[in-house]
Amino acid sequence: MTNQATFTYADQTVRRLGYGAMRITGPGVWGWPEDVDQARAVLRRAVELGVDFIDTADSYGPEVSETLIREALHPYGDVRVATKAGLLRTGPNVWVPCGRPDYLRQQCELSLRRLGVERLDLFQLHRVDPTVAADEQFALLRALLDEGKVAAVGLSEVTVAQIVAARSIVPIATVQNHYNLSNRQSEDVLDYCEANNIGFIPWYPVAAGVLARPGGPLDALASEQGLSVAQLSLAWLLARSPVMMPIPGTSSVAHLEENCAAANVELDESTLARLAELSL
């Protein structure tokens, strides 16, 4: 990976193209993958390719993704592992927000144990639970930071107002929202993050839907550039903002290698302008 662009949060500097470890679990992000050895191989290959930022969550499996990361990569060296808490799992594809402070603290402790570390590199609130006072959730994150349980705090799927409210209680290092070429509803959040040097982690970073359909406008532009749609999508994200930290996920070594190659792609101004028009 030759892209020199990095991002620094809470004194941790990482390459901006990371890896999202949700897809190394079973169907519905539930249980173990069919091929556990393949999942471990994907994680190890990601690091071989220069990825040093891996994003996971206690709810992926649940517990499966964190466990596989430890089995494949511990001790982590220069690799930073970010995790999340705040969603209950009661079955495949079922996600229930739970932001009770006692629950979040428990999940932090369990993530520490599963990952085999004394401090989490980045601990993110997976969702702000609407049934629990937001200040209580943010205060728990502050307590974990002050206690040295976590090195940095992040948020996921939040508005600018929620980020501002959280920052009045605890420093926010990163924000993880749904964002890609075909879904830019979090444009205001990205702008806020860039203005305040907060890392922006776009989940589901590869464009989908009508824009990215085979033979569609994005596919055609990618073909012109000798790229896949995924590579073009990721290269655009990296060019879009210096705080952008895409985390494409896959359970395939081949797709991983394809995604990581996007770090070497430099798009010219003409291509960037055409992509901007497509995304409007």
C-alpha positions as CSV (number, residue, x, y, z in Angstrom):
1,M,0.0,0.0,0.0
2,T,1.8,3.1,-1.2
3,N,-0.7,5.8,-0.4
4,Q,1.1,8.1,2.0
5,A,-2.1,9.6,3.3
6,T,-2.6,8.9,7.0
7,F,-4.8,10.2,9.8
8,T,-3.9,10.8,13.4
9,Y,-6.4,10.5,16.2
10,A,-5.5,10.6,19.9
11,D,-1.8,10.3,19.0
12,Q,-2.5,7.2,16.9
13,T,-1.5,7.5,13.3
14,V,-3.0,5.0,10.8
15,R,-3.2,4.7,7.1
16,R,-6.6,6.0,6.0
17,L,-7.7,2.9,4.1
18,G,-8.6,0.3,6.8
19,Y,-10.6,-2.9,7.0
20,G,-14.0,-3.5,8.3
21,A,-14.3,-6.9,10.1
22,M,-18.1,-7.4,10.0
23,R,-18.2,-9.8,7.1
24,I,-15.9,-12.4,8.6
25,T,-18.9,-13.7,10.6
26,G,-21.8,-16.0,9.6
27,P,-24.9,-15.1,7.6
28,G,-26.8,-12.2,9.1
29,V,-23.6,-11.2,10.9
30,W,-24.5,-14.1,13.2
31,G,-22.4,-16.9,14.4
32,W,-19.2,-18.3,12.9
33,P,-18.2,-18.1,9.3
34,E,-18.4,-21.2,7.2
35,D,-14.6,-21.1,6.7
36,V,-12.9,-19.9,9.9
37,D,-9.4,-20.4,8.4
38,Q,-10.3,-18.2,5.5
39,A,-11.5,-15.5,7.8
40,R,-8.2,-15.5,9.7
41,A,-6.3,-15.5,6.3
42,V,-8.2,-12.4,5.2
43,L,-7.2,-10.6,8.4
44,R,-3.5,-11.6,8.1
45,R,-3.5,-10.6,4.4
46,A,-4.9,-7.2,5.2
47,V,-2.0,-6.5,7.5
48,E,0.5,-7.8,5.0
49,L,-1.0,-5.3,2.5
50,G,-0.3,-2.4,4.9
51,V,-3.7,-2.1,6.6
52,D,-3.1,-0.9,10.1
53,F,-6.6,0.1,11.2
54,I,-9.2,-2.6,11.7
55,D,-12.8,-1.8,12.7
56,T,-15.0,-4.3,14.5
57,A,-17.8,-4.5,17.1
58,D,-18.9,-6.7,20.0
59,S,-22.1,-7.3,18.1
60,Y,-20.5,-8.8,15.0
61,G,-21.2,-12.4,15.6
62,P,-21.7,-11.4,18.3
63,E,-18.2,-11.8,19.7
64,V,-17.0,-13.7,16.7
65,S,-15.2,-10.9,14.9
66,E,-13.3,-9.8,17.9
67,T,-12.3,-13.4,18.7
68,L,-11.0,-14.0,15.2
69,I,-9.1,-10.8,15.2
70,R,-7.2,-11.9,18.3
71,E,-6.6,-15.4,17.0
72,A,-5.2,-14.0,13.7
73,L,-3.3,-10.9,14.8
74,H,-2.5,-10.8,18.5
75,P,-0.1,-9.3,19.5
76,Y,-1.1,-6.4,17.2
77,G,2.2,-4.4,16.9
78,D,1.4,-1.3,15.0
79,V,-2.1,-2.4,14.0
80,R,-4.9,-0.5,15.7
81,V,-8.1,-2.3,16.4
82,A,-11.3,-0.2,16.9
83,T,-14.4,-1.7,18.3
84,K,-17.9,-0.7,19.1
85,A,-20.7,-1.4,21.7
86,G,-24.3,-0.3,22.0
87,L,-26.3,-2.9,20.0
88,L,-27.9,-6.0,21.4
89,R,-28.2,-9.1,19.2
90,T,-31.1,-11.4,19.5
91,G,-30.8,-13.1,16.1
92,P,-29.5,-12.8,12.5
93,N,-29.8,-9.3,11.1
94,V,-31.4,-8.1,14.4
95,W,-29.9,-5.0,16.0
96,V,-31.4,-3.4,19.1
97,P,-29.8,-0.2,20.6
98,C,-28.8,-0.5,24.2
99,G,-26.9,2.5,25.7
100,R,-27.3,1.8,29.4
101,P,-24.0,2.8,31.1
102,D,-23.7,-0.4,33.0
103,Y,-24.2,-2.4,29.7
104,L,-21.6,-0.3,27.8
105,R,-19.1,-0.7,30.6
106,Q,-19.6,-4.5,30.6
107,Q,-19.2,-4.6,26.9
108,C,-16.0,-2.6,27.1
109,E,-14.6,-5.0,29.6
110,L,-15.6,-8.0,27.5
111,S,-14.0,-6.5,24.4
112,L,-10.8,-5.9,26.4
113,R,-10.8,-9.6,27.3
114,R,-11.7,-10.9,23.8
115,L,-9.1,-8.8,22.1
116,G,-6.5,-9.5,24.7
117,V,-5.5,-5.9,25.5
118,E,-5.4,-3.7,28.5
119,R,-6.7,-0.7,26.6
120,L,-8.9,-0.4,23.5
121,D,-7.4,1.8,20.8
122,L,-10.8,3.2,19.8
123,F,-14.1,2.5,21.5
124,Q,-17.2,3.7,19.6
125,L,-20.8,4.0,20.7
126,H,-22.5,1.9,18.0
127,R,-25.8,3.9,18.3
128,V,-27.1,6.6,20.6
129,D,-29.9,4.8,22.5
130,P,-33.0,7.0,22.3
131,T,-34.4,5.4,25.5
132,V,-31.4,6.4,27.6
133,A,-30.3,10.0,28.3
134,A,-27.6,10.8,25.8
135,D,-25.5,12.6,28.4
136,E,-25.4,9.4,30.4
137,Q,-24.1,7.5,27.5
138,F,-21.4,10.1,26.7
139,A,-20.5,10.4,30.4
140,L,-19.8,6.6,30.5
141,L,-17.5,7.0,27.5
142,R,-15.7,9.8,29.3
143,A,-15.3,7.6,32.4
144,L,-13.7,4.8,30.4
145,L,-11.3,7.3,28.8
146,D,-10.4,8.8,32.1
147,E,-9.8,5.3,33.6
148,G,-7.5,4.4,30.8
149,K,-9.8,1.6,29.5
150,V,-9.9,3.2,26.1
151,A,-7.4,5.4,24.3
152,A,-10.0,7.2,22.2
153,V,-13.8,7.6,21.8
154,G,-15.9,7.5,18.7
155,L,-19.5,7.7,17.7
156,S,-21.6,5.9,15.0
157,E,-24.6,7.1,13.0
158,V,-24.9,10.5,14.6
159,T,-26.0,14.0,13.7
160,V,-23.9,17.1,14.0
161,A,-26.0,18.1,17.0
162,Q,-25.2,14.8,18.7
163,I,-21.5,15.2,18.1
164,V,-21.6,18.7,19.5
165,A,-23.4,17.4,22.6
166,A,-21.0,14.5,23.1
167,R,-17.9,16.8,22.7
168,S,-19.2,18.9,25.6
169,I,-18.6,15.8,27.8
170,V,-15.9,13.7,26.1
171,P,-13.4,14.3,23.3
172,I,-14.6,12.6,20.1
173,A,-11.8,11.2,17.9
174,T,-13.9,9.6,15.1
175,V,-17.4,9.4,13.7
176,Q,-18.7,6.4,11.7
177,N,-21.7,7.1,9.4
178,H,-23.2,5.6,6.3
179,Y,-21.6,7.4,3.4
180,N,-20.5,6.6,-0.2
181,L,-20.8,8.0,-3.7
182,S,-24.5,7.0,-3.9
183,N,-25.5,7.9,-0.4
184,R,-24.3,11.3,0.8
185,Q,-26.9,12.1,3.5
186,S,-24.1,12.6,6.0
187,E,-22.4,15.4,4.0
188,D,-23.0,17.9,6.9
189,V,-21.4,15.5,9.4
190,L,-18.4,15.0,7.1
191,D,-18.0,18.7,6.8
192,Y,-18.2,19.2,10.5
193,C,-15.6,16.4,11.1
194,E,-13.2,17.9,8.6
195,A,-13.5,21.3,10.2
196,N,-12.8,19.9,13.6
197,N,-10.2,17.3,12.5
198,I,-12.4,14.3,13.6
199,G,-11.8,11.1,11.6
200,F,-14.8,10.2,9.4
201,I,-15.2,6.4,9.0
202,P,-17.8,5.7,6.2
203,W,-19.4,2.4,6.6
204,Y,-20.7,0.7,3.5
205,P,-18.1,2.7,1.5
206,V,-18.6,1.2,-1.9
207,A,-21.3,2.8,-4.0
208,A,-24.4,0.6,-4.7
209,G,-27.8,0.8,-6.3
210,V,-28.7,2.4,-9.6
211,L,-25.5,4.5,-9.8
212,A,-23.3,1.4,-9.5
213,R,-25.3,-1.1,-11.5
214,P,-23.4,-3.1,-14.2
215,G,-23.3,-1.0,-17.3
216,G,-24.3,2.1,-15.4
217,P,-22.5,5.4,-15.2
218,L,-20.1,4.5,-12.4
219,D,-19.3,1.1,-14.0
220,A,-18.5,2.9,-17.2
221,L,-16.3,5.4,-15.6
222,A,-14.5,2.7,-13.7
223,S,-13.9,0.8,-16.9
224,E,-12.4,3.9,-18.5
225,Q,-9.9,4.1,-15.6
226,G,-9.1,0.4,-15.7
227,L,-10.6,0.1,-12.2
228,S,-13.4,-1.8,-10.5
229,V,-16.4,0.0,-9.1
230,A,-15.2,-0.7,-5.6
231,Q,-11.7,0.7,-6.3
232,L,-13.2,3.8,-7.9
233,S,-15.6,4.3,-5.0
234,L,-12.8,4.0,-2.4
235,A,-10.4,6.2,-4.3
236,W,-13.1,8.9,-4.5
237,L,-13.6,8.7,-0.8
238,L,-9.9,9.0,-0.1
239,A,-9.8,12.1,-2.3
240,R,-13.0,13.5,-0.9
241,S,-11.5,14.6,2.5
242,P,-8.3,14.3,4.5
243,V,-10.2,13.0,7.5
244,M,-11.9,10.1,5.5
245,M,-11.1,6.6,6.7
246,P,-12.9,4.0,4.6
247,I,-13.2,0.5,6.0
248,P,-14.3,-1.8,3.2
249,G,-15.1,-5.3,4.4
250,T,-14.9,-8.6,2.7
251,S,-14.5,-12.3,3.5
252,S,-12.5,-12.9,0.4
253,V,-8.7,-12.5,0.0
254,A,-9.1,-11.6,-3.7
255,H,-11.7,-8.9,-2.9
256,L,-9.5,-7.6,-0.1
257,E,-6.5,-7.3,-2.5
258,E,-8.7,-5.5,-5.0
259,N,-10.0,-3.0,-2.3
260,C,-6.5,-2.4,-0.9
261,A,-5.2,-1.5,-4.4
262,A,-7.5,1.6,-4.3
263,A,-4.9,3.2,-1.9
264,N,-2.6,3.4,-4.9
265,V,-5.1,5.2,-7.2
266,E,-4.9,8.9,-7.8
267,L,-7.8,10.3,-9.6
268,D,-7.3,13.4,-11.8
269,E,-9.5,16.5,-11.5
270,S,-11.6,15.7,-14.5
271,T,-12.5,12.3,-13.1
272,L,-13.3,13.8,-9.7
273,A,-15.5,16.4,-11.3
274,R,-17.4,13.7,-13.2
275,L,-17.8,11.6,-10.0
276,A,-19.1,14.7,-8.2
277,E,-21.8,15.1,-10.9
278,L,-22.8,11.5,-10.7
279,S,-23.3,11.7,-7.0
280,L,-25.6,14.7,-7.1
